[in-house]
Amino acid sequence: MRTVLNSHSKVTVLRSDLYAVIEQGFLDIPGNLVQKAFRSPEEPQNDIELKCLNDLVSLLTPSTDIWVLLNCVSSNLHAFVIQPSRNKQEFRELASDFQLRWNFLLRTISKAMTPNDTDSFG
């Protein structure tokens, strides 16, 4: 990741590819939740993983240190998974749900970018 972040052209291409995949509707998610979240930034987001993705993409610049991205993920996990948990069982459920949905979102983005020969996927 540091190699990508140290290259202005790679970061620019990655951001462009991410937005293209989202805006062109390649993500096959019921209700097009990702498109709605990115096209209407003033609307509140109900889905934690979309908020996290928005936060990460907004921080993704050639000058971003990897620690900034990790802190962003950590802050979001604390706000949306750890802090709302009232007990150990609820924490496990929230963490499991977040991990499942986050992995699904990232896998969906990867699947959309790969067959469309986006430059950031080499």
N, C-alpha and C positions, 0 to 999 in steps of 0.2 A: 504494500500500500504506500509506503514511503516513496518508492520509486515513481509511482503514479503521481503522488502529491508534489513531488519535486519537478515535475514536468508540466509546464504551462499548457502545452498542446494536448497532453493526455488528459488533464483535468477538464479542459475545455471540451474535448470530444466526449468524455464520459458524461458530463452534465448535459451536453446537447443530446446525446443518445438517450439518456434517461428521460428527459423532457419529451423527446420525439416519440418514444415508446408509449409514454403516458398520454400525450396529447393526441396521437394518431389512433388511439383506441385498440392497441395491440394486446392490452392486458384483458384477458378474458375472466373478469371477476364479476360475479352476479351484481347487477345494479350499477356497474361501472363506478364503484366507490372511489377508485383511485382517480379517475378522470374528474369526478365531481370535486374531490378534495383539492386537486391542483388548479382547476379552472375557477374555483370560487374561494380564493384565499380569505375573504372576509367572513365567510360562513364558519361557524364553530364546527370542529371536527369531533365526531363521536368515536372514531376508531383510533385506538392508541397507536397501532403500527403505522397508520398513515401520518399521524402527527410526528412520530419518530422519523419517518422517511422524509417528510417535509423539512424537519429540523436539520437532518444530515445533509440533504441536498442544498439547503440554503447556506450551509457552512462550507460546502465543497468549493474551494478556490485553490489556485496554485500555491498560495501562501499559507494555506491551512496546515497547522501542525497536526500530526496524527493524534496527539493527546487532546486536542480540542474536540475532535470527533468522538474519541472515547469518553470524554467528560460529558458530551452531549447525550450519548447513549446511557451513561451512568445516571445522569440527572433525570432523564425520562423514565428509566427503570425505577428510580427512587420515587418519583412523583406518581407513577401510574401502577406500580406493582407493590413496592415495599411499603410506602406510606399508607395506602388505603387498607392494607392487610391488618385485620384486628387480632388474628391468631395464626398459628403455624399452618393449620389446614387451609385457611383462606389464602395465605401466602402461596402455598403450593398450587392451589387452583388458579390463582391469578397468574403466577409465573408460568405454569404449564400452558394456560390459554394464550398468554402473550407469546411464548416461544413458538407454539404451533402456528399462530396467525402470522408472526413475523417471518418464520421460515417459509410459509406458504406465499407471502407477498414477495420475498426475495427470489424464491424459485420461479414464481410467475414472471417476474421481471427478467430473470435470466433466460427463461424459455422464450420470452418475447424478443429479446435482443439477439439471441443466437441465430434463429432462422432468418432474421431480417438483416443479417450480415452487418450489424452495427460495427463501426470502426473500433469502439472501445473493447470489443470482444475479440480483437485481433484477427 
